[in-house]
């Protein structure tokens, strides 16, 4: 007897429902609605999402910050017909109550096996779904356990995010003899290159390759890395991963004949269909767009992005301005910031759109007490962003581009003078390091302002968690930037100049 089911899969939507990036008002081929208008559902179809739904876009920020409710997001998910979701690391960003309200309002079932209470009870256990044709599908959800490192402690209070692999293994053992198909939704990605097997990361942030090698789920739906991974077998498990923000979705078709599971899939792009009714949600989208257009202040000049390599090597005024604001509020001696992969920049007339599209993260600030040795070690980590090609030309190091694009793990520093020599080997590239024109000694002590994400050590900055925390500023950076313009009577005249960071001999 032959039976089959179909799966529509999205992941890392990050609050992008309408066809816009919110950097401007242009209609783009992206957003959940342009994907969902192609979903065709019946009793043998599952619509699944891999997490990171609640944070990321101006729409998501507006829901959390202005109307203080995610019910419209849950309604959107319900209108798109989702059956199962798992939790992404960014879904914890606004606290447990916010996440719980969202999950409670979904028609879909949330599965996330490694999220437990403090008594080790499963909050979102695996599920067995009986399809219309009689097939049984065992569905497990998992989130990268690196949430424990990244997330604010108060957002994980009374929760226990347990070992991802152990929970995957346990769930599979429980399901194996009960179902026809085993399916795992993993908000995490691959630690190895799928073509060569080369190890790309030794952390436990992404362990999809290990899951495929040591376990044998029939289908592993991955996410988190914002990579397009076409359907393929890794060892004996079929894997796939869609890109972020609804710029694509995947369709998998699974057939079972005499216990032999066969899977094939395709990648689909978003398309506009006027008959797909989104009118119920246009009112809030109109409010979001209007809210974004409000002027918050002026600059003496526009601060626009350039190429990633040029900004990193020559410095840029966007990062300098953000560091200037961080120093203003923290009263620290040194400030550290990074920029997202996609940077809008600030027009001369600054709007909320500029701020949210340039600083899309819900970060707060932390002031650490650091030695000169630790400051140098942090800059050395940032210096790994660069490499020289065979012609001696400056390029971006592979580790910041694969398996996931991570320009945001390159940091810019203010309050100190420093130079990087990419011709030297990693760990020995800082060729100049001064504070107030004086060479920094290893034993010197500084107050350093960074965001809470970096303070956790994320991005390979292991020196930060070991440093003494002097204070926290628990106001999100977006609010601080808005307040900065208001404090300066809406006009900012002092814009720190960029300085060349990399020297090539």
N, C-alpha and C positions, 0 to 999 in steps of 0.2 A: 504494500500500500504506500502511495506517495502523497505526502502533504507538504504544504509550503505556507510561509508567512512573509509579510513585507514589513520593513522597518524604515521609518523616516527619522533621521538623526541630525540634531543640531547641537552645538556646544559653544560656550563662550560668547553668547549674544551680548552681554554687558550692557543691557538696557537699550540696545539699538533696534527699535521696532519699526520705525518709519524709515523711508529711503533717504536718509541724510546723515552726514557725519557730524552735524552741528557746528562745524568750523565755519560754515556758511549755509545759505538756504538752498543750494543747488541739489536737485534730485539725483541720487546716485543708485547704482545697482547694489543695494545692500539692505539690511534690515529684515527682521523676522517676518513681517507681513508679506514681503515679496517672495519669501520662501514658502510660507504656510499656504499661500493662495494656490499652490500646486499640490498640496497634500491631498491624497484621495484615500479616504478611510472606509474600511469595512470591518467585519468581525475577525478578520485574519490579518489585521494591520496594527502595528504599534507605532506611536509617535513618541519619541524619547529625546530628552535634553540632558547634556552632560555637565551643567552647572555654570556658575558665574553669570547669573542673570540680573542680580539686583544692583550692581555697581558698575560704573564705567562711563556712561553717557551723560549728557546734560539732562536728558529726560529722567534718568535714574536719580541724578542728584536733585532735581526739582521735586521728585516724589518724596525723597527722604528729607530734604532740607526745608521745603516750602509747604507742602501739604501734609508732610510727616505721615505718609501712608503708602504702602506698596499694594494696596488693593487693586489699583488700576492695572498693575503689572500682572497680578494673579488673574484678573479678568481677561487680559490679553492672552495669557497662556491657556486659559480655559476656552477662549474663542478659537484658538488654533488647534484644539483637540488633543492636547498632550495626555498621554497615559502614564508615563513614568518620568521622573526627574531625579537627578542626584544633586548634591551640594558642592559648589565650587569654593575655593579658598576665599574669593572675594565676597561670597555671600555671607560671610561672618562679619564683614567690615562694619556694619551698622548695628551690631549687637544681637543678642539672642532673641529678644522680644520681637524685633523687626523680622528676623528670619522665621520665627515660629508663626507669626501672623500670616506671612506669605504662604508657608507650607500648608497651614490650616485652611487657607482660602482656595487652594488648588483642587481641581477635580482629579488631577494626576496624583499618583501615589509616589511619595518620596522614599527612595531606597539609598541608604548610606551606611553601610555595615560597620564602619569604624568610627562612627559618632555614637558615643554612649554617655550615660549619666555616671555619676561618681560611684554608684553601686554596681557598675559594669553591666547595666541593662542596655540592650539595644534600643535606640530611639527610632531608628529607621531601618528595620531589618529587611533582609532579602524577601522576595515574594515569588510565588508560583502563579503564573497566569495561564488559565485554560482558554485557549483560542476557540473560535467557533467551530473549527474543523476537528477539534478534539486534541490538538497538540498541546503539550504542556511546556511552558517556557520558564526556566528558573532565572530570575533577574536579580543581580547583585549590584549595589552601588558602592563606590569608594571615593574618598577624597584624599589627595596627597597629605600625608601626615606632617609635611613641612608647615602646615597651618600652625602647629605648635610653636614654631620658631617665629613666624611672621606676625601672627595676630596679636592684638592687644590682649593682655591677660583678662581684663574685665569682660571682653567679648567671648571668652571661653570659660568663664566661671561656671562651675557646676557641670562642665562637660569634660569628657575624656576622649581625646582623639587618639585612637590606638594604632598600632602598627598595621600599615596598609597591606603588606604581603601576608601577614598571619591571618588577617580577616578574610582576605581573598581565598587563601588556602582552606580555612575552616568552612567558609560558605560553600565552596565547590564540593567539599567532602559531604556536606549535608544534602546538597542538591543532586549530586551525580546520579543516583539510582531512582530519583523521583520524577525526573523530567526528560523530555525528548531533546531539548536544546538548553545549553547553559550560556548565559549572556551576562557580561560584566560591563557596567558603565563606570569608567574610571576617570575621575577628574585629575588626570596626571598624564604624562607623556612618556617618551622613550629616552632612555639613557645611553642608547647605542645607535650608531648609524645603521639603518635598516638594509643598506646595500652592502656595506663592508663588514658590519659587526664591530666596528671600532668603538671603544668606550669613550663617550663624550662627557660623562659626569659620574663621579664616584659617590655623590650624595644619594639620599633616599627620596629626593624631591620627585623624581620620575623613575618609575620601576616597571614600565610596561613590558620592556624586553624580558626582564626577569620573570614576570608573570607568564609570558608566553613560553619561555624556556622550561620553567619548572612546574607549571600547572598546565591544564589543558581545557580551558574554557573553549567553547565552540566559537564565540564571538566576543571580542574585546573592543568596546567603543571608547576611544580615548579623547582627551582634550587638553586644556591648560597651556599647551605650547604654542597655540595659534598657528599651527602648521597644517597644510593640506597634505594628508597622507592618504593616497588612493588605496582602495581595498586590496589586501594581499595577505598571504599566509606567512606568519612568523612562527617557525617551528610548526606546531599543529593547530595554532589559533589564528583565526581570521581577524585582521585589525583594520581600523580606519580612523581618520581624524579630520574634522572639518576646520576651516579657517574661522576666524573670529568675526563678530559683529554682523552675522547673517550675510556674509558675502558668498557663502555657498552652504549647501547641505548635502548629506549623503543618503542614498537609498540602497538598502540591502535586501536581497531576496534569499530566503533560507528554505531549503527543501530537505526533507528527511525521507529516506527510503531504506527500509530494513536496518534502522539505527545508524545509517550512514548519512551524516550531515554535510550538505554541500551549500556553499555560500558564494554569491556573486554580488557585486555592488557597482554603483555609478555615482559620479559627482554631478550635482545639478546646481545651476546658477539661479539667483533670484530673477524673477520676471514680474512686470507690472500687469495686473489684471483688474480692470475697472470693476468687474462684477464682484470682486472680493470686498465685502463690506467692512470697512474700518471706520465708518462714520461715528460709531459710538465712542471712539477714542480720539477723534480729531479735535474735539474741544480742548482737551488737556494739551495736545500737541501744539495747538495754536497759542495757548497760554505760555507754554515753554518757550516757543520762538519769540513771543512778545517780551517775555521776561529777560531773555538773553540779549535783546537789543538795547536794553537800558544802559545809558552811559554812566560809568562809575568814576571817570576821571580823564585826565589828559597827561600826555608825556611831551617832552620837547621834541621827540623824534620817535618814529616807529621802530620797534624792535622785532625784526623779522628773522626767521631761521634761514640757515644756509645748508650746505651739504653736511651730513653727520661728521665726516672726517675733518672738514674745515672748521666746524664749530669746536670739535674736541681738541684739535691741534693748535688752533689760533685763538681759542677762547671765543665767547660770544656774549653779547649784551643781555640776552634773555636770562641766561644762568647768572650773570653778574647781578642783574636786578633782583632776582629771587634771593640770592645770597644776601644782598643788601637789606632786603626786608627781613630775612631771618636774623641777621645781626641786630637790626633795629629792635625787634621784639625780644630777643634772647639776651641781649647785652653780652654775648659771648665774644671771645677774641677771634675765633675762626669759625667760618660757616662752610658747610658742605651741602651741595644739592646735585640732583641729577635731572635730566629731562626725559620725557616719555619718548617712545619710538616715533610717534607722530606729534609734531609741535606746530601749533598755529602761530604763536607769537603775539605781540601786542601792537595793535594799530596806534597811531598817534592819539586818536580819540578812543579811549579804552572802554570796552563794553564788558558785560558779564560773560558774553560769548568768548571773548579773548581769554579771560582768566580761566574759565572752566575747560576750554579746549587746549590750553597750554599747561594747566596743572590739573589733570583729571583724577588724581588719586585722593583718597580720604585721609591723607597723612597729617599727623600732628608733629610737634617738634620736641626734641629731647636735647638737653645740654649735658655733655659728658666732661669729666675731668680726664684729660689724656696727657701722656708723656710725649716728648718730642719723638721718641722712638716709635710710638704707636701712630702718631701723625704721619711720619715717613712711611710706615708700613701700609697705611691706608692709601697714600698716594701711589706707592709701588703697585698696589692691587689695581688702581685705576690705570696705571701705565701699561698694564697688560693688554689694554684695549688696542694698542698699536703693534704693528709689525712691519718689517721691510720685506718687499717682494724680491724676486731674483735680480731685478734691475736697481735695487736699492731705493725704490719708491715707497713712500709711506702708505700703508693700507690699514684696514681694520682687521684685527685678529679673528681667526675662525671661531674661537670659543665664544665670541660675542654675537656670532651670526648663526651658529648651529649648536644644538638642534633647534634652538629657539632664538629669535632675534632679540637681543638684550642690550640695546643702546642705553637703556635706563640704568644699567649697572656700571656705566662710566660716570664718575663724579667730577664736579667742578668745585674748586676751593677758593675761598675769599678770606682776606685778612693776613695772608702770607704770600711771599714771593717764592715761586718754585719753577723748576725747569725739568723736563723729561727728555732723556736721550734714548730713543727707541733702538739705537744700534747696539746698546748694551743688553745683556741677558736679563730676563725678568728678575726682579728683586734687587737689581743694582742700577736702575734707570734714573733715579732722582739725582740729578747732577747739581742742583742748587736748591736750598731750602732755608729761607730767612723769615724772621718776624721782626718788623720794624728795623729792617736793614741789618739785623744781627743774625749770624748763623745759628740755627736751632740745634741745641745739644740734645742727646738722648734723654737726659734727666730733666729737661725743662718741662714745666707743667702749663697746660693751656685749658681754657674752657672752650669746648667745641660744640657747635649747634648742628645737629643733623635731624633728619626725619625719623619717625619711629620705626619705619620699615628697615632702614639701613642700620639703625641702632640694634636691631635684632641679629645683625650679622649677615643678613640676606645679601646675596650677590657675591659671596666669597670674602666678605669683610669680617673675618673672625676676630679681629682686634677689638671691635666695638663692644660686644657683650661683656668683655672682661673689665671694661672701664667703669669707674664710679659714676653713677647717675646723680647729677647735681640738682636738676629740676626738670619738670615736664610742663609743656605749654599745651593744654588739652583743647585747643581751638584748631579746627582744620585749617590748613594752609590757604584754601580758597577764601575762607572768612578773613584770615589775616591780611591777605592781599587786598580784599575789598575794604577792610578797615584802614589799611595803610593809605589808600587814596582819600578816604574820608578825613583821616587825621591830617593829611597834608592839603586840606581844603581843595581836594579833587585835582590838583595840578602838581605833578612831580617834575622838578627841574633837575635834580641831581641823579644822573644815570652813570653808574660806574663804567669806565671804559674797559673793553676787553684787552687781555694781554696774551701774547703768544706763549704757549705752554710747551710746545715741542720744539726742540732744536735739532737740526740735521747738519752734520759736518760735511 
